[in-house]
Amino acid sequence: MAGSMTCRKECFYLAKDRGVAGTGVYILLRSRGSTVVDMTTWAAFLITSGFLVAMIEVYGTKSSVVRATASAICALVTLRYIYWRVLFTLPAHQNLPRAVWSHVFLGVELCTLLSSLLIYLFMSRTVSRSGEATARRESDLQHAPTDIFIATYNESFDILERTIVGALAVEHPDKRVWVLDDGDRAWVRELAEGLGAYYVARHKGKHAKAGNVNHGLRRALNIGRPPQFVLLLDADFVPHRTILRRVLGLFDDSTVGIVQTPQHFFNVDPVQANLFCSSVWPDEQRFFFNILMPCKDAWGAAFCCGTSAVIRVDALTASGGMAIETVTEDMLTSFKCGEYGYRTIFLDERLSLGLAPESLADFMSQRSRWCLGAIQQLFTRWSFFGPARLTFINRLAFFDTVLYWVSGAAFKIMLISAPALYWFTGTSTLHATAAELIRWMAPMLIANLIFMRYFSGNRILPIMTDLTQLLTAFVISRTIITGLIRPFGRPFKVTAKGLSSSAVTVQWRILAPYALLAGATILGTVTHIRNFSAAHGVQGYSFNICWSILNAATLTLAAMACIEVPQRRRDERFITDEEAVVRLSMIGGVGVGQGSGDLNAPGANIEIACQLQNLSLGGAEIACPDGWKSLVGPACLVIYSSADQVSLALPFTVVKRRGNLLTIQFAAEPWIRHALIRKLFTGSYHQDVEEIRAFSVLSALAHNLIS
């Protein structure tokens, strides 16, 4: 799954990190004795923003010409800024250490700007394959023998049970489900075979997940009928029941070796949870999977992200199996398959639900592993200058990946350090007047913000996107340094899943640098804010005041995100508004205890209409406007669902009453849990934030910062 992060571009650094300080504040800035009023100063800003908004509003975002033109405009104003930044903004007359800082800062900034230019290139095109998938739903491959591989290492019973039950519910006439246990655990064998899945074990063999999958493939090819396709799942990802029906037809094109689908999550990631913004801000990977990957696919640069991918077995065997050369086996597998004429494409449909890292430490560990995989690939034949038979666009995509990791984290650290360095040492980062910043920097920033507003659905936002990347900056920087020195030979660390906590946990080691930098920035600003300060009125003073305020807010939020809130619920609850019925005296009805869900069982003589508020594997919250006082004993909740093709009769007891709202707990029966797994995780339920409003997100952040 490493590739899933290695090409993601949630950050356009200058557009977010210095957008407020560089544009929004300097618009109102006064220099010594004069006000910035010359309209020629604003010409580029007004022309760029006006033309972009007018063009997109008139012709819409669906037009390929509009998208390409908008990308080109953003690239041009970025190149224009680079010209000015390189030739005219380096501070003069600084001593050697200060000069080194300003030059290094410029170099890292240029790398991030180059990364932004590559993103504009990739985002100039996009493709949707949903129509193609629908058109090929009658393909002969809809009956092709297909195996579902569930790779497991250290996951708990609940997690693995959920995935196996979901995989067995996938609709396909010729499928086998394999549990690939990289640990040879007796309880896993018992669980898999008890549910009806095949079990393959190895005792912590070499090459981690890639080795485990390759071992399982060898077994699958030699037992019974060989598979033509393999659906690859991590042990914490549950497939949609229609995933094979949607994907297999795309393999009618014999050059398609891998079809990757997006990774969606049913729980909130640590940033969402710790900042209490999960209702207004999506998980950290939505931009990559829903926006960037379709663009990569349009250029022929899509790649395997591990889980939720369907792979042609001929492509896998031709390339020697899953790649074992790096810890990011998925992306490299796409590169290797490409050498044999098999390409990777992307189907942007929600066809699986998985478990995001639940702690900040695991969140960082996962990103660190993805970064290490990109660094390791530099030392293989599949590097962008390596001898492997790769297309130019794939070489460019990998170059972009490495550039993102190497420059992104370093630039984040330098950005948050620069104001404090200025206050305490007088070290300047750039030399420019307010008018010059408006003339040269502002057009680039506004173009980026407009482009991302329209073409990313607000998934790139100031402060919020900064925050998710800032939190990993120090860990990623350390990984880059150690990876370049010793890229191989370190143990593979699997991201822990299924954790829970009942108390607030402060990640002090992660929090410390952000707290120290926030304190230094605030202290430096306060001590230089009065007129008697030597820095007061000097060129760059007002800029650094604004920059410091922005940094202090971002660093404070980063520190807050390091305070992990308790996660008391065992099962995630899905918000819903389905109609349901409560039936009394149904417990003990014929077939109910055996899981038949017989809706006509004897004794179901009292019915109360209700509405589901939320639903989980363990219980639900229901609204009973009438008759709820008669619920004094065991009862049964009947859910009819034509959309999910599942009707359930679930015994429950009431555990809490609040007006007309009842919190209920389902009976602890395996058949109930399995039925709910099939309903909740293989159908239309999800936890995505469908509509992202910038104001709502920033308001939520401000509220959390103040409170």
N, C-alpha and C positions, 0 to 999 in steps of 0.2 A: 504494500500500500504506500510505499515511500514516495513513489512518483506523484501520488496525489498531492503531496505538498511541494515537491521539488520544482514545479513550474508555476506554482500558483503566484499571482501578482496582486494581492490585495492592497499593496502599498504603492502609491505614486508619491514619493517622499516629499518633494517640495510642495506639491499641491496641498498636502495635508499638514505637514509638520511646520511650514512657515507661511501657510496661506493667510492665517489671521494676522500674524505679526508683519508679514511682508506686504499685504494688500489691504485688509480690512481696517488696519489701524493707521497705516501711512496715508490712507485716503484723507484722514482727518488731521494729519500731523502738521505741526508748524515748526519750521526751522528758525534760527535766530534772526528775528527782525523781518521775516517775510513769510507769506502764506502761499502754499502751493495752489495757484489758481490758473496757471497757463494751460489753456485747453489743448494745446498741441501735446502737452505731457500725457493727456488722457486719450489721444487719438487711437493708438494701437489697442488699448484696452477696450474702448468703446466699439471700434470696428470689429475686433475679434469676437467679443461677446455678442454684439448685435447680430452679426452675420450668422454665427452658429445657432443662436436661439431662433432667429427668423427661419433659417433653412430647415431646421429640425421640426419646428412647429408647423410649417407649411407642408412639408413633404413627408414627415413622419419618420420614425426610427426603423420601419420595415424596409425602406428603400436601401438597396445595396450601394447605390451611388451616393446617397446622403451619408451612409456610414463611412464609406471610403474617403469622401471629401472631408468629413469631420476629423477623421484620423489624420489626414494629410495636414489640415490646418493646425491641429495640436502638435504634430511633429515639426512643422515649420516654425511656430512660435517658440518651441523648445530649442530648436537649433539657433534661432535668433538670440535667445537668452544665453545659450552656451557661448556664442560669439562674444557677447558683451561681458559675460562673467569671466572668461579667460583673459581677455585683453585689457579690461578697464577696471576691475574691482579688487585686485590683490592689494592689500595694504602696503604702503611704502614705508621706508625708514623704520622698520622693526628690527630688533636684534635677531640673532640666529634662531634661538628656540621659538620665538614668535613667528618668524618667517617660515620655519619648518611646519608649524601648526597650520598656518593659513594655506600653505601649498598642499599639505596632506589632505586637509579638509576639502580643498578644491578637487583634488584627484578622486577622492571617494565620492564626492558629489557628482562628478562627471560620470562615474561608473553607474550611479543610480539613475542619472538622466539617460544614459545609453540604454539601461534596462527599460526605462519608460518609453523610449523610442521603439524598442522591440515590441513592447506591449501594444503601442499604437499600430504597429505593423500587423500583429496577429489579430487585433480587434477590428481591423478594417474589413474583415470578412467573418461570416458566421454561417452555420448550416444547422438545420433541424432534420433529423432522420425519422421522426415519428410518422410522417406520411408514407415513407418507404416501408417502415415496419408494418403499417396497416395494410398497404397494398400487397405485401407478401405473406399475409397471414394464412393463405392457402398453399404455401410452399410445401413441396414434398419433404423438406427438411423438418417440418413440424412433427414428423414421426421418427426422426433420426435418433438412434440410440445415444443417450446422454447420461453422463454420470455427474453427480453433485458431490464435490469434495469439500468437507468441513475440516479445516486444519486447526487442531487444538494443541495447546501446550500446557497452560496452567489455569485455564478457566474453571469456574465453579460449576456445580451441578445445575443450578438454576439457569445460568447463561447457556450452557451446552444443551440442556434439555429444550430450551426455547428455540434454538437454531435447528436442532434435529427435527422437532415437530413441524416447524415451518417448512423445512426442506422437503419433508415427506408429503406436505400439502401442495407442493408445486404441481401444476396441471401439465402432465406430459404422459403419453401412452407408453413410453419405453425409457424409464429412468431408474437409476440406482443411486442411493444415498450412501456415501462412504464417510465414516468418521476416522480421520487420520490422526491418531493419538501419538504425539511426540513425547511419550513418557511412559507408555505401557502400564496404564493404571487400570486395575481390575474393575473399579466402579464405572469407569467410562465404557469398558467392554459390556458390562451388564446393562448399562443405560442404552447404549446403541442397539444391541441385539434385542433388548426388551421392547424397544420402539419399532423395530423392523428395519434397522439400517445395518449395512456392512461395517465391519470393524477391522482396521489395520493398525498395528502398533509397531513402533520402533523405539528403542530405549535411548532417547536423547542423542540421536545421530548427528552427523555433520551438516553444516549449511542451513541450519535453522528451518524456517518455513519452506524455503525452496527445496531443500533436501527432503523434507517431509512430503511435499507434493510429488516430487519425482519418484519417491519410494512408493507412494500410493498409486501413481499412474502405472508403474511397472506391474503392480499387483492387479489392477483393474484390467489391464490389457491381456492378462493371462488367466483370468477367471471368467468363465461364461462368455457371453458375447462382448466383443471389444467396443468401447465407446467411440463415437465419432466426434462428440463435443464434450467439454467439461465445464461445468459452472463452478467457479472457485469462490469459496466463502471463508471469511474469517469466522472463528467460533462465536463471535458476538454479533454477527449479521444475519438477520432473518430475511429470506427472499420473499418477494411478492408471489402469490400463487400463479400469476400470469407471466413471470419473467421469461420463461423459455418460449412461450407463445409470441411474445413481443420481439425476442432477439433472434431466434433461429433462422427466420426468413431472410435476415440480412446476410447470411452466409451463402445465399444463392450466388453472390459474387465470389468466384473462386479465389480472388486475391485477398479477401478478408480473412485474416487469421485470428483476430481478437475483436470482440465487441465489448467495450467498457460501458458500464452504466454508473450513474452518480451514486455517491455515498450520502445517504440521509441518516439522521440520528433521531432517536426517540427520547433522548435525555438532553439536558443542557450541558454545554461545556463549562469549564471552570470560570471563564471570564463572564459568561452570561449569568451563572449562578451567583458568583461573589459580588457582582455589581447590581444584582436584582433587575436585570434588563432583558430577560429572556422573552418577555411578551412583545418587545418592540424591536429587538435586534437579533438577527439570525446567528446560527453557529458560524464559526470562523471559516469554514470551508465552502460556504455557499457561492461566493464570488468565483472561486476556482471551478467548481463543478457546473454551476448553472450559467456562467457567463464566459469564462475563459476557455474551458474545454471544447464547447461547440465552435469557438473561433479557431482553436488549434486544429480541430477536426477539418474545418474548411480548408486549411492550408496543408492537410496531410500530415500533421504533427501531433495527433492524438496519441496517447500511450496508455498502457495498462497500469491501473492503480491497485492491483491486487484483488481485493475482495469485490464481489458483485460483477465479475468479468466472466464472459463465456469465451472459451478458447477452442479453436479447431485443433483436434488432437494431431492431425498431420503436420500442422505448423509447429506444434510443441515438440514433436519427435524429431522433425527435420532440424530444428535449432538446438537439439540436445537437451530439451526439458527446460524447466524454469531456471533462469540464470542464477548461478551460484557465486559469481565473481565479486558481487558487492552485497551489502545488507539491504539494498533497495532492489530486490530481485524483480519487481514488477515492471518498472520502467525499462530496465535493461533487457527483459524478456521481449518487449516490443521491438527494441533495437535489433536483437538477435533474429527474431522472426522476420524483420524487414530485410535482412540480408538474403533470405530465401524467397523473397517475393511476396511475403504476407504482410498486409498492412493492418493497423489498428484503427478502428473507427469508434465513435462515441454516440450512444443513444441517450439523449437527455430526458429520461423519464424516471419517476420515483418507483423503483422496482426492488428496493430492499430498505430495511431499517436496521441501523446498528447502534452500538453503544459508544459514545464519545468518551475520551479520557475524563475521569471523574475528579481527579486531583490536579492541581497546578503542576506538581512535580512530574506526574505522568504525562501531562500535556507537553511539558518542555522536553521530556525524555523522548517522546515520539518525534517531535520536530528535530531534535538533535540527531536522531537516527536517520531521518530523511536527508538532513544536511550531510552527514557522514557518507551516505550512499553516493551523493553527487560528487563529493571530494574523491571517494574511492574510484569512481568511474573515470576520473582524470588520469588515473594510472593504468587504465586498460586500453585495449585496442579500439574501444567504442568512444573514446574521448573525441572532442570536436576536431582535433588534428590527427586522430588515430587512423590506422590503415583499414579499419572495417568498412564494408560496403554500405555506406549510409547516404541517404539523400541529403542535399544541401539544407533543406528546410529542417530536417531532424538534427543536423549538426548545429544549425542556428538555434533551435529550440533548446538543445543541451547547453550551448554557450549561454543562453539566457538564464537557464537554471543555475549554473555555476555563478554567473554574475549576480543573480538575485541573492544567493546565500552569502557570497564573499563580501559584497558591498553593502547589502541591506542592513545587516546587524551593526557593522562598523559605523555606518552613517547615522543610524539611530542613536548610538552611544555618543557620537560626536555632537549631534544636534542637541541632546539634552545636557551636554557638558559645556557647550560654548558660552552661554551667558554667565555661568558661574566663573568660568575661566577669565572672561572679560572683566568682571567686577573685582576679582582678587589679584589679577596679574596685568590687566590692561591689554591683554592679547585680543586683537581684532580678527574677525573671520573674513569680512569683506569691507571694502571702502566704497560707499555710495551715498548719494543724497536721496531724500525722499522722492524728489521728482524723477530721479534715475530709476529708482525701484519701481515706481508706477509705470514708467515708460518701458522698462525692459522685463521686469519680473512679473508684474501683474497680468499682462496678457497671457503668459504661459500658465499661470495659476488659474485664471478664470476659465481658460479654454479647457484645462484638465477637469475642473469642477463641473462645467457644463457637460462635457463629454461623458463623465462618469454618472452624472445625474440622469442622463437620458439612456445611455447604453449599458449601464450596470444595475439599473433599478435601485439606485442609492445604496448599493452594497459597498461602496467606497465612501467613507465619511470622515471628515476631520475629527481628530481626537480618538474616535472609537477604533478606527482601523489602526491608527498609531499605537493604541494601547495594546492590542493583541500581538503586535510585532515587537513592541518595546519590551514586553514581558519575557520574550525569549532571546533578546539581543545579547545578553552577557553569556548565556549558555551556548548560543550558536557561535559566538566569537571564539569561545574556548574550544569548541568542537572543530572549527576551521583550523585553528593553530595546531592542535594536536593531530588532526587528520592529515594536514599537509606534512607534518614531521613523521608520523607513523600511521599511515592510512589503514593498514591491515593488522590483524592479530589481536584485536580487542574483543572481549566477549559480547555476544549478541544479547541485548536486553529487550524482552517482550514487554509491551505496555500492559500494565496491570489493569484489569477491568472488574466490575462488580464490587467495588469498594463501598463502604458506608461509614458514616461517622455520626455521632450523637452530640458532639460538642464543637464549638468554634476552634479552628486550628489556624495558628498564625505561622506562615512559612517565613521564618525570620531570615534564613539565608538568602532567600529570593528577594525579600522585602528590603533588606539592608541598603543595597546601593541606590535604590530609588528614594528611600527616605533620606539618605545622606545628601544626594544631589538636590532633592527638593529643599532640604534645609539650607544648603549652601546657596542655592539660587535665591531663595526668599531673603536670607540674611544679606547677601550681596546687594539685592535690590533695595532693601530697606535702608541700609547704611549709605547708599549713594543717591537717595531720592531727594535730599535737601539741597538747597542752593549752595551751601558751603562745600559740597562735595567737589573734588577736582574734576570729576567726570561730567558734572552737570553742564549741559549746553554744548559739550564737545560732540563733533559729528559721530554718529553711531550710538549716542546715549539714548535717545528716544527709541530707536530701533531695538536696543537691548532691553529696555524697560518692557516693551511690548512682548518681545521674545521670552523674557523671563516670566511674565504673567502666564503666557500660554504653557510654557514648560512646567511651571509650578503646578498648574491644574492637571496636566497630563501625568506628571510624576506622582502627584497625590492620588489620583485615580489608580495608577499602577500599584502603589502601596496598598490601597484599599482592596485591589483585586488579589492581593497576597493573603488576605484574611478569609479563610475558607469557611463557609457557612455549614451548619449541620445538614446532613441528608438522612432524614429519619425514615422516609418511606422506603419500603422494600421494593415496591413496584411503581414504575412511572404511570401517571394517570393521563389519559387522553381526553381532551375536552371534546364534548359532543352534545348534540341537542336532539338525539333520537327519541322517538316515541316508544314507550314500552308499557307493559302491563304487569301489575303485581297480582299474583294468584295466591290465595290463602288455602290452607289445608291440602297442599299438593305434596308436601314432603311424605315420602312413603308411597306415592303413587306408582303405578306399575311402570317399571322401566326407568324411573328417574334416578334411582340410586345406581343403576348400571350405566348411566350416561346416555340413554337413548334420546333424552329430551322430548319425551312424549307429551305433546301439548294438549292431548285429550285424556290425560290420566284421570282416574276417578278421584273425586273429592275436590276438584278445582272448581268450586261453586261460588267463590267470591272473587271478583275482579276489580281492581282499582287502576284506572289509567294514570300513568305517570310519565315524566320526561327525564331522560338521563342528562345529568350535568357533566359528569366525567365518569370514566370507566378504566379499570385496571385489572390485572390478573387476580388481585386479591379482593377487590370490592368496587364500590361505586358510590356516587352521590346522586340521589334521585329527588325530584320534586313531585310530591303527591298533593295536589290541591284539594282533593276530597277523600275522606275516608281513611286518612292515614292513622287516626287514633285506634283503628281496629287492628293495627299491626302490633300485636302483643306477643306473638310467638314466631316460630319459624315460618318462612314463606318462600315463594319462588318468584324470581324475576324473569319475565318472558320478553325476549328481545327479538323482534322481527326485522330483518335487514335484507331487502332485495338487492341493494347495492353490493353487499359483501356475500350474498348468497348463503348466509348462515343465520339460522334461527335457533335461539338457545333458550332453554328453561333451566335457570340457575338457582338452586336453593341458597338462601341467605338468612342472616339474622341482622337485626338493627343494632348498631353500636352507638349511634349518636343521633339526637334530634335537635333541629334548630328551625323553629317555625314549621314551614311545610317542607323543609329540606331534611332528608334522612341520609345518614352515612351508613352504608350496609357492608357487611363482610360476607363473602361467599364461603360455602362449605369447603373444607380442605380436602377435596377429592381430586386425584390425578386427572380424571376425565374432564372436570370443570376447568382446570388449569390448561389442559391441552386444547379444549374447545375455544377458550379465550385467546390463547396464543394464535390459533388459526384465524380468529376474527380480528384481533387487534393488530397483528404484525404481518399478515399476508394479504391484507385488503387495502382499504382506502384511508385508514387512520394515519395521521402524521402529526408532527409537532412543529412544522415549519412556520416561520413568520411570513405570511403571504404578502403583506403590504408593508413596505418599509418607509416610514416618514422621518425625514431628517430631523425635523423639529421635535418629534416625539422622542427620538433617540437621545438627542442632546439635552432635552428637558429631563429625561430620566437620569442621565449622567450628572447633570447639575444638581438635581434633587438629592442623589446619593452622596455627592460631594459635600453639599451643605449639611445634610442630616447625619 
